[in-house]
């Protein structure tokens, strides 16, 4: 519970920063500074070691490089939670796991129902299946002590399981043009990391050096490089001492990376990926299958999926609600789960990057609309139904 209390304030501020970054990107993209915005994101950056060269525009360095750090942090949190946290006991997590499954399946089905006749658009089926931890927890934290402890743990665990599902989806469905030699080179790093963990290496630098090699190899292999962050995190020791203060390597990295990710990396990602030009925009554009499928998948799909799967689980006797939590509270949290934003934007960049059809504006409009509606509905429902008396 201590970890939850210390994380929520950062997530709340992080959610505000994400929103501000989105507003800044939209403002710049629709002003006279648009050429500068585009030029900045397309700035070529090259890293060269002898004859080996990695050359990408700044946008892809953010999406492939900095977001690998974000996924590394998710991997660290997943490992810690699975070994000794909320995910370590099945009876504590069965309800949010079931809710997360519903929150991934139903939004995807709604999106497919809008786009089933367009094979290119169908590549975005997973976009509305993602929940943004920072935004969702940020909205929930606005209610302070009015929120029952179970509800905070429920949303946190659901979001973690949802991120794990997104990672699996990326690995299985958004990997292109595999290079066998680079993939084999990446796999060489895994037994090295495993051996270091096995023999009790607690210094962080060796893990980071091998992890960097692993990331580069995956980047060249065609498997999305951000997965290197998650996989590498699984080998970081949870126990042992990385520093003189006695803190373990995993806890030290998690503690130090969390502010960097929340306050810097995620806002940078949002600024780089939410600049949508509204030139020639009409509300009719929102009625196109791609943005409407995404918006309705996020807004309606999560309400139906999360709330519906929880209701079925309770009615079937698989799990039960604590006495302090009412069904309307679960419905409010289900609405908040429709805030896709960061993860939805990331998956959309993977889904449509390799297509010749221009969905870049459509998908972002759908994500912004669905996330905004979900945030507003979730806030209103919880504001009206949570107890007004501070809980002790």
SVG drawing of the C-alpha trace seen along z (x, -y; Angstrom):
<svg xmlns="http://www.w3.org/2000/svg" viewBox="-25 -32 60 51">
<polyline fill="none" stroke="black" stroke-width="0.4" points="0.0,0.0 3.0,-2.3 4.1,-1.9 0.6,-2.9 0.5,-6.0 3.9,-7.2 3.1,-6.6 -0.4,-8.2 0.8,-11.9 3.4,-11.4 0.8,-9.8 -1.6,-12.7 0.9,-15.3 2.1,-13.1 -1.5,-13.0 -1.6,-16.9 1.7,-17.1 0.4,-14.7 -2.6,-16.8 -0.5,-20.0 1.8,-18.3 -1.1,-17.4 -2.5,-20.9 0.9,-22.3 1.3,-19.9 -2.1,-20.8 -1.5,-24.5 1.9,-24.4 0.6,-22.2 -2.2,-24.6 -0.1,-27.8 2.5,-29.4 5.1,-27.3 3.8,-24.1 6.9,-23.9 9.2,-24.1 7.2,-21.3 7.5,-19.0 11.1,-19.9 11.9,-19.2 10.3,-15.7 12.0,-14.9 15.4,-16.0 17.8,-13.2 19.9,-11.8 22.7,-9.3 24.7,-7.1 27.8,-5.6 30.3,-3.2 32.9,-2.3 30.8,-0.9 27.7,-0.3 25.1,-3.1 21.7,-3.8 20.0,-6.7 16.5,-7.7 14.4,-10.9 13.9,-12.4 10.3,-11.1 11.4,-7.4 14.2,-7.9 11.4,-9.0 9.1,-6.2 11.7,-3.4 14.3,-4.6 12.7,-6.6 9.6,-4.5 11.9,-1.4 12.8,-3.1 9.0,-3.4 8.5,0.3 11.6,1.1 9.9,-0.7 6.7,1.3 8.7,4.5 10.3,3.6 6.9,2.9 5.5,6.1 8.3,8.2 8.0,6.6 4.2,6.9 4.3,10.5 6.9,11.6 5.7,9.7 3.0,7.2 -0.6,7.2 -0.1,9.7 1.5,12.3 -1.8,13.7 -4.4,14.8 -7.3,14.1 -6.3,10.4 -6.0,10.0 -8.6,12.3 -11.2,9.5 -8.9,6.9 -7.5,9.6 -10.9,10.5 -11.8,6.8 -8.6,6.2 -9.5,9.1 -12.9,7.6 -11.3,4.1 -9.1,5.6 -11.6,7.9 -14.7,5.7 -13.0,2.5 -11.2,4.5 -14.5,6.1 -16.2,2.7 -13.4,1.3 -13.5,4.3 -17.3,3.9 -16.7,0.4 -13.8,1.4 -14.3,5.1 -14.5,4.3 -11.2,2.4 -8.1,4.7 -5.8,1.7 -7.9,0.2 -8.3,3.5 -4.6,3.3 -5.6,0.8 -7.9,3.3 -5.8,3.1 -5.7,-0.7 -8.7,-1.1 -7.7,1.9 -5.1,-0.1 -5.5,-2.0 -3.2,-5.0 -2.0,-4.4 -0.9,-8.0 -4.2,-9.6 -6.5,-7.0 -4.8,-7.1 -4.4,-10.8 -8.2,-11.3 -8.9,-8.9 -6.4,-10.6 -8.3,-13.9 -10.8,-12.4 -8.2,-11.9 -9.3,-9.9 -12.9,-9.6 -11.7,-6.7 -12.0,-3.3 -8.5,-1.5 -9.8,1.4 -10.8,-0.8 -7.3,-2.2 -5.7,1.2 -8.3,2.5 -7.5,-0.2 -3.8,0.0 -3.7,3.8 -6.1,3.6 -3.8,1.1 -0.7,3.2 -2.4,6.3 -3.6,4.2 -0.1,3.0 1.1,6.6 -1.6,7.5 -0.5,4.6 3.1,5.8 2.0,9.3 -0.1,7.8 2.8,5.7 5.1,8.8 2.6,11.0 0.9,8.7 3.1,5.6 6.4,7.2 7.5,6.7 10.3,7.9 12.3,10.1 16.1,10.3 17.1,13.7 20.8,12.8 19.9,9.7 17.3,11.7 19.9,14.4 22.3,11.7 19.6,10.4 18.9,13.9 22.6,14.2 22.1,11.5 19.4,13.4 21.6,16.2 24.2,13.6 21.6,11.6 20.3,14.8 23.7,15.9 24.5,12.5 21.2,12.8 21.9,16.4 25.4,15.7 24.2,12.7 25.5,9.7 23.9,6.7 25.8,3.9 23.5,2.1 26.0,1.1 26.6,4.6 22.9,5.1 22.5,1.8 25.4,2.5 24.0,5.9 20.5,4.4 21.8,1.7 23.2,4.4 19.9,6.3 17.9,3.2 20.1,2.4 19.9,6.0 16.1,6.1 15.9,2.7 17.7,4.2 15.8,7.5 12.4,6.1 10.9,7.0 9.8,3.8 12.7,2.5 10.6,1.3 10.1,5.0 13.8,5.1 12.9,2.9 10.3,5.3 12.4,8.4 15.5,6.9 13.6,5.8 12.8,9.4 16.5,10.1 17.1,7.2 17.6,8.6 14.8,7.8 17.0,8.7 20.6,7.8 22.3,4.5 23.0,2.2 24.1,-0.7 25.5,-1.3 22.0,-2.2 21.0,1.4 18.4,0.9 18.1,3.7 18.9,3.1 15.3,3.4 13.9,1.0 16.7,-1.5 16.0,-1.6 12.3,-1.7 12.5,-4.6 14.9,-6.6 13.3,-6.0 9.7,-6.6 10.0,-10.5 12.0,-10.6 9.4,-8.6 6.4,-10.3 7.7,-13.9 9.9,-13.8 9.6,-10.7 5.8,-10.4 5.2,-14.2 7.8,-14.2 6.1,-11.2 2.7,-13.0 4.1,-16.2 5.6,-14.3 2.6,-12.2 -0.5,-14.4 0.2,-17.2 -2.9,-17.0 -3.6,-19.6 -7.2,-20.8 -6.9,-22.5 -10.0,-21.6 -11.4,-19.6 -15.1,-18.9 -17.1,-16.9 -17.9,-14.6 -14.3,-13.4 -15.0,-11.9 -17.7,-9.8 -15.2,-7.9 -14.8,-4.2 -11.3,-4.5 -11.8,-7.4 -15.3,-6.4 -14.2,-2.8 -11.4,-3.9 -13.5,-6.5 -16.4,-4.1 -14.0,-1.3 -12.4,-3.4 -15.6,-5.0 -18.2,-2.3 -15.9,0.8 -14.2,0.3 -17.5,-0.5 -19.1,2.7 -16.0,4.9 -14.6,3.9 -18.0,3.5 -19.6,6.5 -16.8,8.9 -16.7,7.9 -20.5,8.3 -20.3,11.8 -17.4,12.8 -19.3,11.7 -22.6,13.3 -20.8,16.6 -19.2,16.6 -15.6,16.3 -15.0,13.2 -16.7,10.7 -16.9,7.0 -15.7,5.6 -18.5,4.0 -17.2,0.5 -17.4,0.6 -20.6,0.2 -21.4,1.2 -21.6,-2.4 -18.0,-2.8 -16.9,0.1 -18.8,-1.6 -16.9,-4.9 -13.5,-3.1 -14.6,-1.2 -15.2,-4.5 -11.7,-5.8 -10.2,-2.7 -11.3,-4.2 -8.6,-6.8 -6.2,-5.2 -3.9,-8.1 -0.2,-7.1 -0.5,-3.4 -3.2,-3.8 -1.1,-6.4 1.9,-4.1 0.0,-1.1 -1.5,-3.3 2.0,-4.4 2.9,-0.7 -0.4,0.3 -0.4,-2.2 3.4,-2.9 3.8,-0.2 0.6,-1.0 0.3,-3.3 -3.1,-4.6 -3.0,-7.9 -4.8,-7.1 -2.4,-9.4 -5.0,-12.1 -8.0,-9.9 -6.6,-7.6 -5.4,-10.4 -8.7,-12.2 -10.4,-9.0 -8.0,-8.5 -8.4,-12.1 -12.2,-12.0 -12.6,-8.6 -10.1,-9.4 -11.7,-12.8 -15.2,-11.4 -14.1,-8.5 -12.3,-10.9 -15.3,-13.2 -17.8,-10.4 -15.6,-8.6 -15.0,-11.8 -18.6,-12.8 -19.8,-9.3 -17.2,-9.0 -17.7,-12.6 -21.4,-12.1 -21.2,-8.6 -18.1,-8.5 -18.7,-9.2 -18.3,-12.9 -17.0,-12.1 -13.3,-11.5 -12.5,-7.8 -10.1,-7.1"/>
</svg>
